[in-house]
Amino acid sequence: MRLLARVGSLRAVVAVTVGFIALNMILVVLGNVTDYGTNEAFVKHVLAMDTTFGEGLKWRAITSPAVVTIVYVVIILWEAISAVLLTAGTVAYVRDKEDSARKFASAGLLMIVALFLGGFITVGGEWFAMWQSKDWNGIGAALRMVTIAGFALILVHLSPRRATP
C-alpha cells in the first residue's frame, strides 16, 4: 500500500509527466540534428512565405539562407536547453529535491511555451502567415506542445502541501 501511495503521489505524477516531456524534447532534438534538412526546409518555407496567399504580407518574407540557418540552429539549441532543464527537473523529482525540481521543470516548460506559442504560433503563424499554408503549417503541432507544457506547468506548481488539506 505504501508503494502505491508513493506511485500515485503528485510528485510521482509530475516526475513522470516532466520526464516524458523531456524525452519528447530529446527526440525532437535528435530528429532535427539527424534529419537536419527536413525541418530546415520547413523553416525555409515558413520564413519565405512562398506557400501563403496573402500578397499584402509578402514584404515580411525572409529568403536569406544565412538567416534560415541561424533561425533553425537557434530553434534546435532552444529545444536542447529545454530538454536538459526538463531532464534535470525529472532527476530532481526522483531524488525528492522538490524546490530544484520545480525550478528546472518550470524553466524547461516555459521555454517550450515560449518557443511554440511565441515562436511558432505567434511569429510563424501570424507574422509569417504560416496559417495560410497547406504544406508548411505547424500550428497544430505547436498548439499540442503548448497545451502539454501548459498542463505540466500547472502540475509543477501544485504544491503537495497545498494539494492535500
C-alpha positions in Angstrom: 0.0 0.0 0.0 2.8 2.4 0.8 4.4 1.9 -2.6 1.1 2.6 -4.3 0.6 5.8 -2.3 4.1 7.0 -3.5 3.4 6.0 -7.1 0.1 7.8 -7.0 1.5 10.9 -5.4 1.5 14.3 -7.0 5.4 14.3 -7.1 5.3 11.0 -9.0 2.7 12.2 -11.4 4.8 15.4 -12.1 8.0 13.5 -12.3 6.6 11.1 -14.9 4.9 13.9 -16.9 8.0 16.1 -16.9 10.1 13.0 -17.7 8.1 12.2 -20.8 8.1 15.8 -22.0 11.9 15.7 -21.5 12.1 12.5 -23.6 9.9 14.1 -26.2 12.2 17.1 -26.5 15.3 14.9 -26.6 13.7 13.0 -29.5 12.8 16.3 -31.2 16.4 17.5 -31.0 17.7 14.1 -32.2 15.4 14.2 -35.2 16.3 17.8 -36.0 20.0 17.0 -35.9 20.0 13.6 -37.7 17.4 14.7 -40.3 18.5 18.3 -40.5 17.2 19.0 -44.0 13.6 18.1 -43.4 12.8 20.7 -40.7 15.2 23.2 -42.2 13.0 23.1 -45.3 10.0 23.8 -43.0 11.8 26.9 -41.5 12.8 28.0 -45.0 9.3 27.8 -46.5 7.7 29.5 -43.5 10.2 32.4 -43.5 10.0 32.7 -47.3 6.1 32.7 -47.2 6.3 31.0 -50.6 3.1 29.0 -50.0 0.9 31.7 -48.4 -1.8 33.6 -50.3 -1.7 36.9 -48.6 0.1 39.1 -51.1 -0.1 42.2 -48.9 2.0 40.4 -46.2 4.8 39.2 -48.5 7.1 42.1 -47.6 7.7 40.2 -44.3 9.3 37.3 -46.1 12.9 36.3 -45.3 14.7 34.4 -48.0 18.3 34.7 -46.9 19.9 31.2 -46.5 22.1 32.5 -43.7 19.1 33.8 -41.7 17.3 30.5 -42.3 20.3 28.6 -40.9 20.6 30.9 -37.9 16.9 30.6 -37.1 16.9 26.8 -37.4 20.1 26.4 -35.3 18.6 28.7 -32.6 15.4 26.6 -32.5 17.5 23.4 -32.1 19.6 24.9 -29.3 16.5 26.2 -27.6 14.9 22.8 -27.7 18.1 21.2 -26.5 18.4 23.5 -23.5 14.7 22.9 -22.6 15.4 19.1 -22.8 18.4 19.5 -20.4 16.4 21.5 -18.0 13.4 19.1 -18.1 15.8 16.1 -17.6 17.4 17.9 -14.6 13.9 18.5 -13.2 12.9 14.9 -13.6 16.1 13.7 -11.8 15.5 16.2 -9.0 11.9 15.0 -8.6 13.1 11.4 -8.4 15.7 12.5 -5.8 13.0 14.3 -3.8 14.5 17.7 -4.3 11.2 19.5 -4.8 12.4 23.1 -5.0 15.2 22.4 -7.5 12.9 20.1 -9.5 10.2 22.8 -9.7 12.7 25.4 -10.9 14.3 23.2 -13.5 11.0 21.9 -14.8 9.4 25.3 -14.8 12.3 26.8 -16.8 12.2 24.0 -19.3 8.4 24.1 -19.7 8.4 27.9 -20.0 11.0 27.5 -22.8 8.6 25.2 -24.6 5.7 27.6 -24.3 7.9 30.5 -25.5 9.1 28.5 -28.5 5.8 27.0 -29.6 3.4 29.8 -28.6 5.8 32.7 -29.1 7.9 31.4 -31.9 5.7 29.1 -33.9 2.1 30.2 -33.3 2.7 34.0 -32.9 5.8 34.7 -35.1 5.5 31.8 -37.6 1.7 31.6 -37.6 0.8 35.3 -37.7 3.8 37.3 -38.7 4.9 34.9 -41.5 1.2 33.8 -42.1 2.0 30.1 -41.7 -1.7 29.5 -41.1 -2.3 30.2 -44.8 0.0 27.4 -45.9 -1.5 24.0 -46.7 2.0 22.4 -46.9 4.1 24.2 -44.2 1.7 24.8 -41.4 2.9 23.7 -37.9 0.3 25.5 -35.8 -1.5 22.2 -34.9 1.7 20.6 -33.6 2.7 23.8 -31.9 -0.6 24.1 -30.1 -0.2 20.5 -29.0 3.1 21.3 -27.4 1.8 24.5 -25.7 -1.1 22.5 -24.3 1.1 19.7 -22.9 3.6 22.2 -21.5 0.9 24.4 -20.0 -0.7 21.4 -18.4 2.6 20.3 -17.0 3.3 23.8 -15.7 0.1 23.7 -13.7 1.0 20.3 -12.2 4.5 21.5 -11.4 3.1 24.5 -9.4 0.6 22.5 -7.5 2.5 22.1 -4.2 1.9 18.8 -2.4 1.4 20.9 0.7 -1.4 22.9 -1.0 -2.8 19.9 -2.8 -3.6 18.0 0.4 -5.5 19.7 3.2 
